[in-house]
Amino acid sequence: MFDTKVAILVRDDLAVWQKLNVTAFLATGIAGAVPEAMGEPYLDAAGRRHARLLGQPMLIFAATTEVLQRAWQQAIRRDLARSAYVRTMFETGHDAANREVFRSEPADAPDLVGLALHGPRKDVDKATKGAALHP
């Protein structure tokens, strides 16, 4: 049992490619924000080194706009590590543009399509309340 939890919430009405894209980006955000959550490098049977993965499970949730906004507010209130993906990021082509469109979103209610959280289990559970595990 882990003391912390990783949860990724993704809008339930996105195209499959968008859900996968958002999930991948958000997971890298948590990995970057919480390097201590990373496990050790993987070695294959030939001794070749492979990249580290997060050392604990990530739960992926399908979420409505309302659930995402509630989770956003809870995450900020509880100071959880978070990464966010807003709808306009689908229209950009690089990281600097992503940061620019993210910064232009309303601070209290960005147009979220995805949100990843890491923190104490109890706090992440409260932030994800109302979200169902992704089918």
C-alpha atoms as an extended CHARMM CRD file, in Angstrom:
* protein
*
       135  EXT
         1         1  MET       CA              0.0000000000        0.0000000000        0.0000000000  PROA      1               0.0000000000
         2         2  PHE       CA              1.3110000000        3.4230000000       -0.9440000000  PROA      2               0.0000000000
         3         3  ASP       CA              0.9390000000        6.5640000000        1.1610000000  PROA      3               0.0000000000
         4         4  THR       CA              0.5480000000        8.6010000000       -2.0140000000  PROA      4               0.0000000000
         5         5  LYS       CA             -1.6070000000        8.2200000000       -5.0800000000  PROA      5               0.0000000000
         6         6  VAL       CA             -1.4490000000        9.1820000000       -8.7510000000  PROA      6               0.0000000000
         7         7  ALA       CA             -4.7100000000        9.9030000000      -10.5430000000  PROA      7               0.0000000000
         8         8  ILE       CA             -5.2690000000       11.0780000000      -14.0920000000  PROA      8               0.0000000000
         9         9  LEU       CA             -8.6700000000       12.4690000000      -15.0240000000  PROA      9               0.0000000000
        10        10  VAL       CA             -9.5180000000       12.7430000000      -18.7180000000  PROA      10              0.0000000000
        11        11  ARG       CA            -12.6260000000       14.2320000000      -20.3340000000  PROA      11              0.0000000000
        12        12  ASP       CA            -14.9580000000       11.4080000000      -21.2600000000  PROA      12              0.0000000000
        13        13  ASP       CA            -16.0850000000       13.0100000000      -24.5360000000  PROA      13              0.0000000000
        14        14  LEU       CA            -12.6820000000       13.2460000000      -26.2610000000  PROA      14              0.0000000000
        15        15  ALA       CA            -11.6640000000       11.2080000000      -29.2840000000  PROA      15              0.0000000000
        16        16  VAL       CA             -9.5850000000        8.1360000000      -28.3750000000  PROA      16              0.0000000000
        17        17  TRP       CA             -6.3730000000        9.6340000000      -29.8160000000  PROA      17              0.0000000000
        18        18  GLN       CA             -6.9500000000       12.7620000000      -27.6950000000  PROA      18              0.0000000000
        19        19  LYS       CA             -7.4890000000       10.7330000000      -24.5170000000  PROA      19              0.0000000000
        20        20  LEU       CA             -4.2540000000        8.8250000000      -25.1150000000  PROA      20              0.0000000000
        21        21  ASN       CA             -2.3300000000       11.9970000000      -25.9540000000  PROA      21              0.0000000000
        22        22  VAL       CA             -3.5920000000       13.8600000000      -22.8800000000  PROA      22              0.0000000000
        23        23  THR       CA             -2.8910000000       10.8890000000      -20.5950000000  PROA      23              0.0000000000
        24        24  ALA       CA              0.6710000000       10.5600000000      -21.8680000000  PROA      24              0.0000000000
        25        25  PHE       CA              1.4410000000       14.2560000000      -21.4440000000  PROA      25              0.0000000000
        26        26  LEU       CA             -0.0950000000       14.3990000000      -17.9710000000  PROA      26              0.0000000000
        27        27  ALA       CA              1.8590000000       11.3500000000      -16.7880000000  PROA      27              0.0000000000
        28        28  THR       CA              5.1100000000       13.0020000000      -17.8670000000  PROA      28              0.0000000000
        29        29  GLY       CA              4.0760000000       16.0890000000      -15.9260000000  PROA      29              0.0000000000
        30        30  ILE       CA              3.7270000000       14.1010000000      -12.7200000000  PROA      30              0.0000000000
        31        31  ALA       CA              7.0180000000       12.2980000000      -13.3710000000  PROA      31              0.0000000000
        32        32  GLY       CA              8.7340000000       15.6630000000      -13.7470000000  PROA      32              0.0000000000
        33        33  ALA       CA              7.0250000000       17.2610000000      -10.7580000000  PROA      33              0.0000000000
        34        34  VAL       CA              7.5720000000       14.3320000000       -8.3930000000  PROA      34              0.0000000000
        35        35  PRO       CA             10.8940000000       12.6900000000       -9.3410000000  PROA      35              0.0000000000
        36        36  GLU       CA             10.9380000000       10.7310000000       -6.0900000000  PROA      36              0.0000000000
        37        37  ALA       CA              7.8900000000        8.8160000000       -7.3550000000  PROA      37              0.0000000000
        38        38  MET       CA             10.0070000000        7.2910000000      -10.1130000000  PROA      38              0.0000000000
        39        39  GLY       CA             11.1380000000        3.6950000000       -9.7470000000  PROA      39              0.0000000000
        40        40  GLU       CA             14.5570000000        2.3170000000      -10.6110000000  PROA      40              0.0000000000
        41        41  PRO       CA             15.7110000000        1.7800000000      -14.2120000000  PROA      41              0.0000000000
        42        42  TYR       CA             14.6420000000       -1.4630000000      -15.8650000000  PROA      42              0.0000000000
        43        43  LEU       CA             17.2100000000       -3.9920000000      -17.0570000000  PROA      43              0.0000000000
        44        44  ASP       CA             16.3090000000       -6.6340000000      -19.5960000000  PROA      44              0.0000000000
        45        45  ALA       CA             17.7060000000      -10.1930000000      -19.7300000000  PROA      45              0.0000000000
        46        46  ALA       CA             20.6540000000       -8.9680000000      -21.8400000000  PROA      46              0.0000000000
        47        47  GLY       CA             21.5260000000       -6.3380000000      -19.2370000000  PROA      47              0.0000000000
        48        48  ARG       CA             20.3910000000       -3.3990000000      -21.3840000000  PROA      48              0.0000000000
        49        49  ARG       CA             19.1310000000       -0.4180000000      -19.4230000000  PROA      49              0.0000000000
        50        50  HSD       CA             15.6190000000        0.9540000000      -20.0280000000  PROA      50              0.0000000000
        51        51  ALA       CA             13.8810000000        4.0550000000      -18.7200000000  PROA      51              0.0000000000
        52        52  ARG       CA             12.4490000000        4.3190000000      -15.2350000000  PROA      52              0.0000000000
        53        53  LEU       CA              8.6830000000        4.2650000000      -14.7750000000  PROA      53              0.0000000000
        54        54  LEU       CA              6.5750000000        5.6670000000      -11.9830000000  PROA      54              0.0000000000
        55        55  GLY       CA              6.9990000000        3.3100000000       -9.0500000000  PROA      55              0.0000000000
        56        56  GLN       CA              3.3230000000        3.1330000000       -8.1830000000  PROA      56              0.0000000000
        57        57  PRO       CA              0.0930000000        2.5280000000      -10.1020000000  PROA      57              0.0000000000
        58        58  MET       CA             -1.7020000000        5.3690000000      -11.8590000000  PROA      58              0.0000000000
        59        59  LEU       CA             -5.4730000000        5.3270000000      -11.8440000000  PROA      59              0.0000000000
        60        60  ILE       CA             -7.1140000000        6.7350000000      -14.9760000000  PROA      60              0.0000000000
        61        61  PHE       CA            -10.5680000000        8.2680000000      -14.5640000000  PROA      61              0.0000000000
        62        62  ALA       CA            -13.1640000000        9.3960000000      -17.0940000000  PROA      62              0.0000000000
        63        63  ALA       CA            -14.4590000000       12.7990000000      -16.0750000000  PROA      63              0.0000000000
        64        64  THR       CA            -17.0040000000       15.3990000000      -17.0430000000  PROA      64              0.0000000000
        65        65  THR       CA            -16.2210000000       19.1010000000      -17.1410000000  PROA      65              0.0000000000
        66        66  GLU       CA            -17.7910000000       19.4840000000      -13.7200000000  PROA      66              0.0000000000
        67        67  VAL       CA            -15.7020000000       16.7020000000      -12.1770000000  PROA      67              0.0000000000
        68        68  LEU       CA            -12.5230000000       18.1490000000      -13.6970000000  PROA      68              0.0000000000
        69        69  GLN       CA            -13.2950000000       21.6140000000      -12.3350000000  PROA      69              0.0000000000
        70        70  ARG       CA            -14.0300000000       20.2270000000       -8.8790000000  PROA      70              0.0000000000
        71        71  ALA       CA            -10.7940000000       18.2150000000       -8.9260000000  PROA      71              0.0000000000
        72        72  TRP       CA             -8.8860000000       21.3360000000      -10.0680000000  PROA      72              0.0000000000
        73        73  GLN       CA            -10.2090000000       23.3530000000       -7.1330000000  PROA      73              0.0000000000
        74        74  GLN       CA             -9.5360000000       20.5420000000       -4.6520000000  PROA      74              0.0000000000
        75        75  ALA       CA             -6.0070000000       20.0300000000       -5.9900000000  PROA      75              0.0000000000
        76        76  ILE       CA             -5.1880000000       23.7030000000       -5.5870000000  PROA      76              0.0000000000
        77        77  ARG       CA             -6.7780000000       23.8680000000       -2.1330000000  PROA      77              0.0000000000
        78        78  ARG       CA             -4.8500000000       20.7680000000       -1.0080000000  PROA      78              0.0000000000
        79        79  ASP       CA             -1.6190000000       21.8130000000       -2.7740000000  PROA      79              0.0000000000
        80        80  LEU       CA             -1.3730000000       18.5440000000       -4.7070000000  PROA      80              0.0000000000
        81        81  ALA       CA              1.2750000000       18.1270000000       -7.3870000000  PROA      81              0.0000000000
        82        82  ARG       CA             -0.6260000000       18.4930000000      -10.6410000000  PROA      82              0.0000000000
        83        83  SER       CA             -0.2780000000       18.6930000000      -14.3750000000  PROA      83              0.0000000000
        84        84  ALA       CA             -3.0370000000       20.0660000000      -16.5590000000  PROA      84              0.0000000000
        85        85  TYR       CA             -4.0330000000       19.9430000000      -20.2110000000  PROA      85              0.0000000000
        86        86  VAL       CA             -6.4650000000       22.5030000000      -21.6360000000  PROA      86              0.0000000000
        87        87  ARG       CA             -8.4720000000       22.1960000000      -24.8530000000  PROA      87              0.0000000000
        88        88  THR       CA             -6.5150000000       24.8640000000      -26.7690000000  PROA      88              0.0000000000
        89        89  MET       CA             -3.3210000000       22.8170000000      -26.3560000000  PROA      89              0.0000000000
        90        90  PHE       CA             -4.6560000000       20.5250000000      -29.1150000000  PROA      90              0.0000000000
        91        91  GLU       CA             -4.1840000000       23.4710000000      -31.5100000000  PROA      91              0.0000000000
        92        92  THR       CA             -0.5330000000       24.1800000000      -30.7120000000  PROA      92              0.0000000000
        93        93  GLY       CA              2.5420000000       22.4990000000      -32.0640000000  PROA      93              0.0000000000
        94        94  HSD       CA              5.1670000000       22.8930000000      -29.3620000000  PROA      94              0.0000000000
        95        95  ASP       CA              5.8010000000       23.2870000000      -25.6580000000  PROA      95              0.0000000000
        96        96  ALA       CA              6.2280000000       27.0690000000      -25.5880000000  PROA      96              0.0000000000
        97        97  ALA       CA              2.8790000000       27.5240000000      -27.3450000000  PROA      97              0.0000000000
        98        98  ASN       CA              1.2570000000       25.1060000000      -24.8740000000  PROA      98              0.0000000000
        99        99  ARG       CA              2.5120000000       27.1710000000      -21.9540000000  PROA      99              0.0000000000
       100       100  GLU       CA              1.2660000000       30.3660000000      -23.6220000000  PROA      100             0.0000000000
       101       101  VAL       CA             -2.2860000000       29.1000000000      -24.1720000000  PROA      101             0.0000000000
       102       102  PHE       CA             -2.3720000000       27.5720000000      -20.6950000000  PROA      102             0.0000000000
       103       103  ARG       CA             -1.3790000000       30.9000000000      -19.1500000000  PROA      103             0.0000000000
       104       104  SER       CA             -4.2010000000       32.6510000000      -21.0290000000  PROA      104             0.0000000000
       105       105  GLU       CA             -6.8690000000       30.4010000000      -19.4470000000  PROA      105             0.0000000000
       106       106  PRO       CA             -8.9630000000       31.6890000000      -16.5270000000  PROA      106             0.0000000000
       107       107  ALA       CA             -6.9920000000       30.7600000000      -13.4000000000  PROA      107             0.0000000000
       108       108  ASP       CA            -10.0380000000       29.5570000000      -11.4560000000  PROA      108             0.0000000000
       109       109  ALA       CA            -11.7580000000       27.6870000000      -14.2960000000  PROA      109             0.0000000000
       110       110  PRO       CA             -9.5050000000       26.6820000000      -17.1830000000  PROA      110             0.0000000000
       111       111  ASP       CA            -11.0520000000       24.6790000000      -20.0550000000  PROA      111             0.0000000000
       112       112  LEU       CA             -9.5550000000       21.4230000000      -18.7890000000  PROA      112             0.0000000000
       113       113  VAL       CA             -9.6030000000       18.2290000000      -20.8130000000  PROA      113             0.0000000000
       114       114  GLY       CA             -7.2190000000       16.4520000000      -18.4620000000  PROA      114             0.0000000000
       115       115  LEU       CA             -5.6930000000       16.7310000000      -15.0180000000  PROA      115             0.0000000000
       116       116  ALA       CA             -3.1360000000       14.5590000000      -13.2310000000  PROA      116             0.0000000000
       117       117  LEU       CA             -2.6690000000       14.6150000000       -9.4690000000  PROA      117             0.0000000000
       118       118  HSD       CA             -0.1380000000       13.2340000000       -7.0230000000  PROA      118             0.0000000000
       119       119  GLY       CA             -0.2630000000       13.5070000000       -3.2760000000  PROA      119             0.0000000000
       120       120  PRO       CA             -1.4780000000       11.8540000000       -0.1000000000  PROA      120             0.0000000000
       121       121  ARG       CA             -4.0450000000        9.1440000000       -0.8550000000  PROA      121             0.0000000000
       122       122  LYS       CA             -6.7610000000       10.8120000000        1.1940000000  PROA      122             0.0000000000
       123       123  ASP       CA             -6.3490000000       14.1400000000       -0.5860000000  PROA      123             0.0000000000
       124       124  VAL       CA             -6.2630000000       12.6230000000       -4.0830000000  PROA      124             0.0000000000
       125       125  ASP       CA             -9.3410000000       10.5520000000       -3.2380000000  PROA      125             0.0000000000
       126       126  LYS       CA            -11.2060000000       13.6890000000       -2.1720000000  PROA      126             0.0000000000
       127       127  ALA       CA            -10.1440000000       15.5240000000       -5.3260000000  PROA      127             0.0000000000
       128       128  THR       CA            -11.2830000000       12.6810000000       -7.5970000000  PROA      128             0.0000000000
       129       129  LYS       CA            -14.5970000000       12.1060000000       -5.8260000000  PROA      129             0.0000000000
       130       130  GLY       CA            -17.3440000000       11.6710000000       -8.4040000000  PROA      130             0.0000000000
       131       131  ALA       CA            -15.0150000000       10.4200000000      -11.1460000000  PROA      131             0.0000000000
       132       132  ALA       CA            -15.3330000000        6.8500000000      -12.4000000000  PROA      132             0.0000000000
       133       133  LEU       CA            -12.4370000000        4.6850000000      -13.4790000000  PROA      133             0.0000000000
       134       134  HSD       CA            -11.9900000000        4.9340000000      -17.2260000000  PROA      134             0.0000000000
       135       135  PRO       CA            -13.6180000000        1.9910000000      -19.0390000000  PROA      135             0.0000000000
